[in-house]
Amino acid sequence: GGGTGGGADSPGDYSLDFDLVEGTNIEQALRFARAIVPPDAAARLVLVSDGNETAGDALAAARELAAQRSTGARTAGPALPVDVLPLAYSVRNEVMVEAIDAPPQAQSESTVPVRIVLNATDAATGILELLYEGEPIDASPGVPGNALALELPPGRTIVQLDLPLAKAPIHRLQGIFTPDDPRADLLPFNNRAETLTITPGKGSVLIIDGVGQARPASEGLILGRALERAGIQVKTVPTRDAPTDLVALEAHDLVILQNVPAEELPRSTHELLAQFVTDLGGGLVMVGGPDSFGAGAWKGTAIEPLLPVRLDLPEQLIVPSAAVVFVLDNSGSMSQRVGGLMRSQQEVANEGAALAVETLDKTDVLAVLAFNSDTDVVVPMGRNSNPVRTADRVRSIASGGGTNLYPALAKAGNMLRQGDAAKANVRHIIVLSDGQSQGDPQDGLETAARLQGEGITVTTIAVGDGADSATLAQIAAEGGGQFYEVHDPTILPRIFIKEIRVVRKPLIRETEFRPVDLRSSSPLLAGVGRPFPPLLGLVLTQPREDPKINYALATPEGEPLLAHWFVGRGQVGAFTSDASRWASRWLDWPGYAQMWTQIARTIARPAVDKAAEFTAQIVGDDLVVRLDASDDEGNPIDLLSVPGSVFTPDGRRVPVQLAQIGPGAYEARVPAPARGNYVVALFPRSGTRDMPRVVGAATRHSGSEFRSLQSNIGVLRAIADATGGRLLDFGAPQSADLFNRDGTRPTRAASPLWRVLLIWSIAVLLLDVATRRIAWDRLLTRELAEEFRAQAAGAARARGERAAATVAALKKRAESPTIQPPGSITDQPRRPAPGSRMPQPETRNPK
């Protein structure tokens, strides 16, 4: 839950941002909490739960916490006590469908037993419906209506039925309970369960029709009828009914996309189709039309690398095909969160524009402007030479400021009048805004009208209830573009990609031409009569430089027309013309049905062979996959290599390798915590020889989070006891005193010093070596000698100056006539000159 985002004065009003998912794993939560506690800190955990686990072992994690003592502590208490706050409840008046069981595999058109388990807390009445592939079947033969009336006593009730299977590879079943009195069943979430059965055999051909959306008498049904006349089972659906999970795709061996634009299928479906081909060995054929291949904005999708043709513009088209400017609102209001998502309107809009950038050709030119109170050039006008880098810059646009659209629109027009943009065949502006713009709306209308007069179209997108939809609609009308009013921002990527298709029209060439047979010995054309009638148009593509591709037909100019190749475990084909309007002169030609029949039979994956016994079942938190292989005489086949893939309910692919556990028996376990269907595809090999693929599935029944009708206080109490924690009470929150440190045992942490000491020792050693490499004595001797020499010279000069002064003074006195008083210096005995003899005093002998 979340509050209003209060500040420090209201500590209870913090907003929490998180995703809600089904399932409870207390063990994982305890281990994660333990991991984020610093090792030198004393801590407590508070666990708020009802104690009902759907995965993991919480008590094992609690015992592990209890065994972790504080290193070096004087006490022997537990390292991390866990206080538990139970969410206590006990539900009455509740009925649930616990499970629906059917064999995971069965023979085609056989009758299988179906077992439905219901559990009621109190006596209740109601009806049980059984849906087979979404359609109700008669669960009560001999009684009016399809539903089975039930009177349920308290406890479990088991209902058993026999179900005849249709001729199809996938059989999905659902059991749904509806109470007579809604008050007798308070939780409707757990009133249904599902399972599926797979039968080996040939799957059908699925045509996703973008020509006429599978409407009766539309041109989109022509291809399917031709295949049906050849004995092929065909299902034609509109784009909105395309499969959204691998289980639905597994019912088909070949999918044909007939003039389907990329935005008509969710990106998740693009990825499913890629997995269907590369991992499950399915076949895929893309058929052309005005909204297919590059013209349908398939560039940059998960399907593009699977196609045997390149969707780039032919290199001889040097003039840019399109020039596009994205004008995106990044005002402060774009930071609002999108309901049901963890992203803002800005992030969703950025993602839509980024995806559109990735679908543009490298020869196109584009620019991206972001406007709030001002206009910023996010991507300057230039060729789309690095779509990934450009898309990353678009995704980095942040929101903030006001809304001032009209200067940004004028700037976009000026950019399209200059350089390569002015030479483009199509010039287009896409504007997105969620608010009321500053300025006069008439400025925007006049700008749009002026741009249309110059051949520049303007499309506008109004997001949310606060957008100025009226003005944006008028701008689009004046600019000759489309107006989209969007209240669900999650569809913005589809709108952006749809608009890009407007600039992809130069990829279509609608002129009559006669196909050229490349004589590649392709099995798609074996036995097809020649010559080929003319076609009236195609989508321009380029051949890939890959020797594995078989190019069967081309145009007189050399563009690919019919090509196919192996991708992963499956095959993909491409026919760049269509199968109806452009091929109108082919419809009465006998080779039309023959060619398409051979395309379907060659590219579709082969039928599943019942050469091994396969089982897949949910055991605890795991999916257990087992394969029992035997030869025609029933002898076990050993030493097989059994790789495969498990596809989880959320679309992830988990590689699996089965290990031999007995004669001819191979097994593997895969974690399976999420509810839903798990599809398993195995590809056994005996040495270098590939054996037939094996496909199966298992179901973790839905509503497991809602199957517990009362809290498990016992587990919570055991967690608290094991870790030395407390059992808290919602009714007395003050008694918890969670932040009271009294009684908390101190933690003594010891940090090893050897790393620090080692680093310092190395540093000192290097300094010592460096010191020894320098001749400090020579340096000091030279410096001292110079200093002594300077001092001696100074002293000598000083003595010379004093001596000179003394001599001058003596000379002056000697020349002076003045009689000196006694005791003066002239009365002193003079020293003899050098070399003279001193007079000796007279010596007298004593008397």
LUMVOKE-130891 format. One record per residue (C-alpha): x, y, z. Coordinates in steps of 0.001 Angstrom, whole numbers, padded with zeros to 6 digits, always signed. Layout:
XYZ/...
! end
This chain:
+000000+000000+000000/+001027+003598-000239/+000251+006884+001403/+000230+010449+000206/+003974+010934+000142/+004260+013018+003290/+007417+014438+004702/+009284+013991+007934/+006405+015402+009993/+004124+012594+008905/+006240+009439+008990/+003269+007218+008252/+002550+008834+004883/+005279+007343+002715/+004378+006197-000771/+005497+002670-001642/+006105+001770-005272/+006003-001944-006068/+004554-004585-008370/+001904-007000-007115/+002586-010583-008102/+000994-013843-007104/+002809-016163-004719/+004442-016051-001290/+008058-017065-000668/+008911-016283+002960/+012187-018200+002756/+013472-015968-000022/+012366-012843+001850/+014227-013879+005031/+017402-014693+003128/+017281-011391+001268/+016735-009431+004495/+019674-011219+006099/+021869-010381+003125/+021247-006628+003309/+022009-006346+007054/+025594-005074+007477/+027793-007753+009052/+028968-005399+011815/+025456-004293+012860/+022982-005718+015349/+019535-006001+013784/+016036-007412+014102/+013618-008437+011374/+009862-007920+011439/+007920-010407+009306/+004346-009446+008390/+002576-012420+006795/-000293-014876+007017/+002209-017730+007066/+000860-019458+003950/+003721-020250+001612/+003336-021049-002064/+007078-021575-002565/+010171-022173-000449/+010686-023340+003141/+010509-020469+005636/+011262-022596+008684/+014496-023871+007099/+015607-020276+006507/+014718-019400+010121/+016796-022264+011479/+019675-021120+009320/+019418-017612+010783/+019371-019076+014266/+022545-021039+013583/+024486-017921+012560/+026059-016649+015804/+027707-013288+016099/+031387-013833+015502/+033404-013037+018620/+030381-012186+020769/+030519-013119+024421/+026930-014300+024396/+025587-017217+022448/+022332-015612+021349/+020989-015799+017768/+022534-013489+015199/+019270-012168+013758/+015979-012477+015693/+012774-012370+013657/+009665-010791+015169/+006485-011928+013424/+003258-009977+013037/+000602-012510+011953/-002145-011534+009532/-004729-013762+011187/-007918-014743+009360/-010239-017666+008815/-012536-017655+005795/-015987-019185+005904/-018620-019548+003171/-016106-020363+000477/-015984-022804-002461/-012911-023308-004625/-011942-025411-007617/-008703-026941-006394/-007686-028764-009569/-008762-030159-012903/-006775-033176-014053/-006512-034815-017473/-003804-036923-019113/-000952-034688-020369/-000837-036750-023573/-003449-038813-025408/-004190-040238-028829/-006007-038029-031298/-009830-038380-031259/-009713-040599-028162/-011808-040260-024977/-009935-039152-021841/-011032-039018-018186/-011323-035574-016620/-011226-035185-012824/-012350-031947-011121/-011654-031386-007408/-013760-028865-005446/-013413-027860-001784/-016093-026115+000302/-015903-024736+003848/-019677-025013+004256/-022506-026696+002414/-023255-024936-000879/-025068-025405-004171/-024146-024235-007653/-023271-025309-011192/-020054-026600-012704/-019176-025707-016298/-016521-027396-018414/-014983-025361-021254/-013139-027091-024097/-011015-024610-026085/-013153-021819-024652/-016453-023363-025673/-018867-024997-023149/-019446-028734-023514/-022217-030896-022136/-021153-031889-018604/-024550-033405-017760/-025753-035693-020586/-029497-036278-020529/-030148-033093-018555/-031120-029767-020189/-028226-027350-020397/-024482-027889-020472/-023687-027203-016802/-023669-029798-014031/-025749-028936-010947/-023933-029699-007673/-024822-029907-003998/-021534-029638-002133/-021056-030823+001447/-018257-029324+003571/-014877-030676+002463/-013686-032062-000862/-015908-033192-003736/-014545-034980-006810/-016390-034872-010141/-015336-037259-012904/-016269-036896-016581/-015300-038518-019886/-014265-036152-022661/-013993-037150-026353/-011095-035242-027935/-011350-033532-031282/-008852-033937-034106/-006383-031299-032933/-002963-031322-031263/-003891-029086-028298/-006872-029540-025983/-007354-026888-023273/-009896-027491-020524/-011330-025196-017870/-013580-026020-014933/-015660-023133-013540/-017924-023205-010483/-020742-020662-010074/-022650-020621-006728/-026415-020284-006614/-026036-017799-003744/-023055-015413-004090/-022948-015113-000289/-021965-018772-000105/-018744-018088-002074/-016894-014936-001022/-013744-015307-003154/-014461-015712-006903/-010749-015737-007794/-010343-019432-006988/-013486-020666-008720/-011701-021932-011832/-008844-024209-012781/-007372-025255-016101/-005319-027990-017705/-004413-029209-021175/-003805-032404-023103/-001541-032759-026139/-002104-035340-028851/+000616-036173-031387/-000219-035617-035004/-000422-032976-037684/-001242-029406-036741/-003193-026914-038789/-002195-023843-040798/-003027-020549-039095/-003585-017551-041394/-003532-014186-039589/-005438-012058-042055/-004659-008378-042469/-006365-008168-045866/-009991-008487-044833/-009720-009343-041095/-011275-012769-041870/-014614-011218-042804/-016906-013387-044943/-016437-012920-048697/-013300-010810-048188/-010194-011248-050340/-008321-012428-047264/-010098-015808-047423/-008898-016685-050933/-005600-018215-049829/-007143-020294-047042/-009784-021754-049341/-007128-022778-051851/-005258-024667-049118/-008441-026311-047810/-009250-027635-051284/-005864-029380-051139/-006838-031167-047922/-004936-028910-045511/-006623-027930-042250/-006744-024118-042135/-007833-021588-039523/-008131-017938-040597/-008361-015275-037880/-008292-011464-037790/-005215-009785-036349/-006985-009100-033037/-007419-012863-032491/-003792-013807-033071/-002436-016238-030441/-000922-014651-027373/+000763-017717-025833/+002812-020676-026982/+000102-023163-026056/-002217-021617-028643/+000585-021512-031233/+001477-025156-030573/-001846-026169-032148/-000463-025061-035539/+002456-026212-037651/+002529-023131-039882/+001613-019456-039377/+000990-017220-042410/+001074-013448-041885/-001025-012090-044749/-000537-008305-045183/-000264-007831-041408/+001302-004559-040185/+003634-004844-037224/+001606-002638-034894/-001476-004853-035265/+000293-007547-033235/+001753-006870-029775/+005517-007003-029441/+005075-010005-027170/+003390-011838-030069/+006356-011002-032311/+008623-012699-029777/+006264-015675-029457/+006338-016199-033221/+010138-016077-033151/+010216-018697-030379/+007666-020774-032264/+010063-020968-035215/+013500-021136-033622/+012725-023261-030550/+009608-025263-031399/+010383-025886-035057/+007273-024168-036410/+006931-022647-039874/+006322-018980-040702/+005451-017338-044038/+005091-013591-044539/+002909-012624-047514/+003177-009132-048956/+000704-006340-049398/+000566-002587-048787/+001020-003137-045036/+003581-005947-045012/+007370-006280-044790/+009097-002877-044594/+005901-001051-045563/+004280-002653-042511/+007038-001397-040176/+008422-004870-039439/+011948-003499-039421/+013447-003594-035930/+011055-006294-034668/+011844-009822-033484/+010562-011123-036839/+012943-009135-039068/+016066-011290-038518/+014047-014425-039312/+013005-013262-042772/+015058-014440-045783/+014962-010894-047219/+016273-007554-045994/+013724-004839-045257/+016112-001966-046012/+015456+000224-049027/+017194-000892-052205/+020576+000801-052388/+019850+002445-055729/+017349+004719-053982/+019888+007341-052919/+017357+010090-052240/+016042+009750-048660/+012722+007975-048664/+011396+009806-045614/+012165+012707-043306/+010425+012607-039940/+010469+014981-036982/+009149+013781-033622/+007886+016666-031478/+007416+015311-027942/+005883+017068-024963/+008171+016804-021919/+006322+019197-019616/+005924+018418-015927/+002516+016784-016405/+004129+014034-018506/+005694+012667-015315/+002326+011295-014158/+002223+007535-013660/+000282+005394-016092/-002409+003383-014341/-001410-000254-013831/+002237+000372-014792/+005379+001435-012982/+006208+003940-015735/+005276+007557-016383/+003533+008947-019455/+006912+010364-020505/+008577+006966-020362/+005794+005323-022380/+005867+008107-024991/+009664+007918-025201/+009495+004165-025700/+006925+004521-028482/+009048+007093-030308/+012183+004977-029802/+010506+001921-031322/+009394+004044-034254/+012981+005252-034753/+014199+001655-034878/+011707+000826-037641/+012972+003625-039897/+015478+002848-042625/+019100+003944-042374/+018593+006088-045479/+015798+008052-043798/+016494+011334-042047/+014936+012286-038729/+015058+014701-035819/+013594+014679-032332/+012444+017807-030508/+011302+017985-026882/+009263+020963-025765/+008102+022359-022441/+008420+026077-021847/+011319+025947-024327/+012238+023711-027262/+015265+021428-027110/+016835+019519-029990/+017301+015992-028620/+018414+014533-031965/+019508+016959-034709/+018327+016406-038258/+020397+013729-039959/+020354+010264-041470/+019244+007411-039267/+022668+005777-039457/+022652+004515-035859/+019048+003762-034839/+020032+002138-031541/+021957+005175-030319/+019194+007519-031454/+016579+005410-029666/+018624+005517-026470/+018739+009320-026614/+014973+009448-027087/+014443+007172-024078/+016487+009598-021934/+014072+012538-022343/+013001+013799-018892/+009915+015834-018012/+009645+019249-016361/+008375+022757-017117/+005360+024231-018926/+003840+023573-022364/+004653+025709-025410/+003936+023726-028573/+003676+026234-031400/+007354+027373-031524/+008384+023693-031530/+006057+022980-034473/+007508+025903-036424/+011054+024732-035655/+010218+021237-036913/+008961+022710-040191/+012154+024736-040643/+014258+021572-040137/+012319+019787-042911/+013006+022621-045358/+016785+022218-045222/+019461+019761-046361/+018638+016134-047080/+015222+016508-045443/+014094+018866-048195/+014858+016157-050806/+012927+013345-049109/+009954+011769-050862/+007836+012013-047703/+008180+014691-045013/+006205+014144-041841/+005864+015649-038356/+004463+013685-035387/+003374+015835-032427/+002517+014476-028970/+001134+016567-026114/-000862+016044-022930/-001675+019639-021974/-002839+023113-022958/-000190+025035-024867/+000834+028608-024226/+000313+031161-026975/-002388+031660-029576/-003772+028406-031089/-004161+030277-034379/-000349+030272-034658/-000353+026477-034629/-003161+026247-037197/-001469+028675-039582/+001869+026860-039219/+000254+023487-040003/-001589+024857-043039/+001605+026448-044353/+003496+023171-043884/+000873+021168-045781/+001130+023640-048639/+004842+022777-048803/+004179+019023-048838/+004844+018448-045130/+002139+016555-043216/+001437+016890-039497/-000034+014177-037253/-001018+014984-033657/-001525+012758-030603/-003481+014005-027574/-002675+012059-024395/-004976+012082-021357/-007969+014125-020321/-005968+017338-019865/-004848+017623-023478/-006221+020321-025780/-007809+017755-028084/-009799+020280-030088/-006768+022340-031069/-004621+019281-031780/-007362+017836-033982/-007552+021095-035948/-003760+021166-036364/-003862+017632-037803/-006676+018584-040144/-004821+021681-041356/-001601+019679-041652/-003144+016856-043691/-002291+014202-041094/-004105+012029-038567/-005371+012901-035098/-005272+010364-032255/-006975+010889-028922/-005351+008530-026437/-006639+007874-022925/-004557+004716-022437/-000887+005697-022931/+000139+002052-023234/-001039+002044-026869/+001313+004909-027823/+003983+002567-029270/+001400+001123-031667/+000342+004603-032787/+003919+005731-033418/+004677+002627-035472/+001414+003040-037393/+002452+006572-038307/+005826+005371-039489/+004004+003197-042009/+002861+006440-043636/+006445+007199-044601/+007146+003647-045715/+004856+003857-048770/+007817+004339-051176/+008673+000694-050413/+005661-000366-052501/+005817-000615-056285/+002463-001169-057975/+003358-001874-061582/+002781-004979-063674/+005730-007357-063933/+006304-011002-064789/+008163-013121-062184/+011584-014483-063131/+012260-018138-062323/+015722-018334-060745/+015813-022127-061326/+017081-022806-057819/+015465-026254-057627/+013310-025021-054784/+010761-027611-053607/+008221-024778-053405/+007981-024688-057209/+008376-028376-058025/+005847-029304-060699/+004395-025780-060956/+003602-024910-064584/+005439-022150-066425/+005319-019388-067476/+004153-017430-064471/+001309-014949-065032/+002111-011296-064310/+001716-009735-060863/+000522-006180-060280/+002707-005094-057375/+005082-005995-054552/+006879-004668-051500/+010498-003767-052254/+013090-005752-050326/+016696-006782-050803/+018303-010235-050786/+020338-011286-047786/+023914-012343-048414/+023548-015821-046953/+024200-019008-048941/+021610-020937-046926/+018739-018934-048448/+016936-020411-051431/+015714-017659-053787/+013082-019177-056060/+011502-016145-057809/+012543-012541-058398/+011443-009439-060299/+013055-008481-063620/+014996-005837-061630/+016360-008498-059260/+014296-007833-056133/+013327-011016-054214/+009814-012341-054815/+009830-015842-053258/+012512-017047-050830/+012819-019459-047890/+015414-020828-045455/+015907-022713-042205/+016043-020645-038997/+016791-022474-035771/+014606-025577-035751/+012015-024207-038177/+011624-022660-041630/+010616-019166-042760/+009369-018120-046184/+008668-014757-047806/+006440-013880-050775/+006760-010134-051354/+003706-009825-053602/+000270-010730-052218/-002137-013635-052655/-005219-011664-053726/-005334-008188-055319/-001803-007981-056777/-002125-011679-057667/-005545-011313-059308/-004248-012796-062600/-002973-015851-060700/-006311-016823-059155/-007530-018764-062198/-004065-020176-062936/-003697-023836-061819/-000224-023100-060478/-001640-020738-057819/-003133-023482-055646/-000284-025869-056398/+002425-023378-055409/+000748-022310-052156/+000001-025930-051243/+003665-026830-051642/+004705-023741-049682/+002444-024791-046810/+003527-028424-046776/+007245-027680-047156/+007618-024903-044592/+005238-026354-041984/+006962-028466-039349/+006553-032245-039576/+003982-034033-037482/+004864-035231-033978/+005621-038947-033897/+004491-041024-030937/+007912-042648-030558/+008338-042080-026824/+006256-041856-023671/+006351-038360-022271/+005075-037064-018931/+005256-033622-017376/+003800-032914-013958/+004061-030356-011190/+005608-031798-008033/+005921-029281-005223/+007644-026215-006656/+009158-028085-009621/+008144-029255-013050/+009256-032868-013468/+009840-033858-017115/+010245-037547-017941/+010824-039302-021251/+010637-043095-021731/+012157-044080-025095/+011758-047487-026680/+012100-049018-030127/+009396-050721-032206/+009858-053967-030259/+009526-052289-026879/+013218-052419-025973/+014512-049369-024081/+016760-046945-025993/+019753-045919-023915/+022487-043306-024224/+020277-040676-025847/+021023-036964-025697/+017774-035213-024792/+018042-031421-024931/+014956-029243-024906/+013238-026111-023735/+010627-025285-021125/+008490-022220-021813/+007147-020662-018621/+003770-018891-018283/+005492-015505-018503/+007094-016397-021868/+010623-017146-020676/+012586-019969-022277/+014444-022261-019859/+016951-024683-021474/+016730-028222-020101/+018850-031339-020508/+017331-034668-019439/+019619-037137-017690/+019235-040912-017957/+017923-042397-014686/+017167-045935-015841/+016800-048161-018893/+015351-045891-021558/+014217-043402-018880/+015326-039753-018873/+014294-037054-016406/+014889-033417-015428/+013440-030977-012889/+012809-027300-013556/+011625-024707-010997/+007967-023902-011671/+006711-021407-009068/+004316-019429-011305/+000776-020499-012110/-000237-021287-015666/+000856-023586-018484/+004400-024873-018938/+005135-026021-022500/+007972-028541-022947/+009694-029292-026252/+012288-032081-026378/+014573-032963-029287/+016132-036394-028635/+019242-037489-030532/+020847-040886-030894/+024442-040130-031750/+024245-037813-034743/+020731-038937-035762/+017829-036671-034805/+014772-038429-033460/+011210-037049-033681/+010519-034093-031436/+008388-034562-028350/+006054-031825-027107/+004067-031776-023900/+002772-029478-021210/+001803-029273-017579/-000323-026800-015646/+000171-025243-012236/-003401-024567-011256/-004486-020949-011019/-005469-019218-007826/-002907-020951-005574/-002542-017729-003568/-006251-017864-002741/-006542-021551-001880/-005565-021093+001777/-008675-020247+003734/-006961-019517+007052/-003626-018155+008202/-000830-020466+009298/+000038-019067+012714/+001978-022222+013593/+004671-021555+010992/+005011-017938+012117/+005335-018951+015775/+007973-021539+014847/+009981-018868+012988/+009909-016572+016025/+010862-019386+018419/+013718-020587+016223/+015315-017139+015947/+014562-015795+019448/+011996-013339+018091/+008598-012281+019391/+004994-012862+018322/+003519-009388+017886/-000124-008345+018011/-001913-005937+015665/-004147-004962+018549/-001255-003690+020668/+001182-001864+018347/+002798+000141+021176/+003859-002997+022984/+006042-003990+020051/+008496-001158+020844/+010435-002061+017700/+013159+000581+018078/+013955-000019+021732/+017588-001127+021997/+017254-002515+025519/+018182-006161+025579/+019843-005994+022176/+023062-007921+022372/+026040-005941+021105/+027826-007162+018054/+031596-007339+018070/+033020-007092+014580/+036620-007927+013705/+038094-006546+010529/+041300-008175+009245/+044210-005742+008901/+046506-007841+006748/+045287-006259+003529/+045942-002719+004820/+049306-003680+006282/+050323-005455+003110/+049492-002389+001011/+051471-000091+003327/+054409-002523+003395/+054547-002563-000396/+054397+001257-000471/+057225+001616+002078/+059323-000990+000249/+058952+000915-003013/+059956+004180-001276/+062971+002466+000286/+064118+001102-003068/+063628+004502-004667/+065625+006176-001878/+068490+003753-002349/+068592+004471-006048/+069281+008215-005440/+072897+009382-004523/+071899+011508-001604/+075612+011731-000314/+076840+013208-003572/+074022+015640-003674/+074638+016744-000067/+078509+016955-000518/+078182+019148-003574/+075718+021438-001890/+077840+021743+001314/+081030+022440-000652/+079377+025261-002516/+078048+026670+000736/+081507+026503+002447/+083180+028132-000567/+080691+030962-000518/+081170+031502+003216/+085018+031469+002915/+084946+033986+000090/+082729+036250+002123/+084994+036009+005190/+088098+036779+003084/+086508+039849+001622/+085504+041035+005076/+089095+040633+006465/+090590+042429+003471/+088246+045345+003920/+089150+045627+007645/+092914+045443+006948/+092694+048139+004319/+090829+050366+006724/+093489+049881+009428/+096416+050672+007113/+094730+053828+005926/+094191+054956+009471/+097823+054356+010467/+099165+056202+007470/+097041+059159+008232/+098217+059369+011815/+101833+059013+010835/+101666+061993+008601/+099915+064126+011192/+102249+066829+013154/+100205+066765+016233/+102149+065804+019472/+100532+062816+020974/+100053+062621+024675/+101858+060003+026662/+100402+056637+026443/+099371+057209+022968/+100291+054832+020269/+103433+056773+019221/+105013+056224+022592/+104994+052480+022242/+108161+050737+021201/+108303+050124+017521/+108807+046773+016055/+112046+046371+014133/+111927+046106+010511/+112082+042691+009038/+115626+041351+009035/+116957+043895+011681/+118270+042949+015084/+116675+043874+018305/+118947+045886+020704/+119827+043723+023632/+119581+045131+027131/+122741+045628+029175/+123496+042801+031545/+125001+043514+034931/+126534+040982+037253/+125214+041080+040714/+127575+042109+043396/
! end
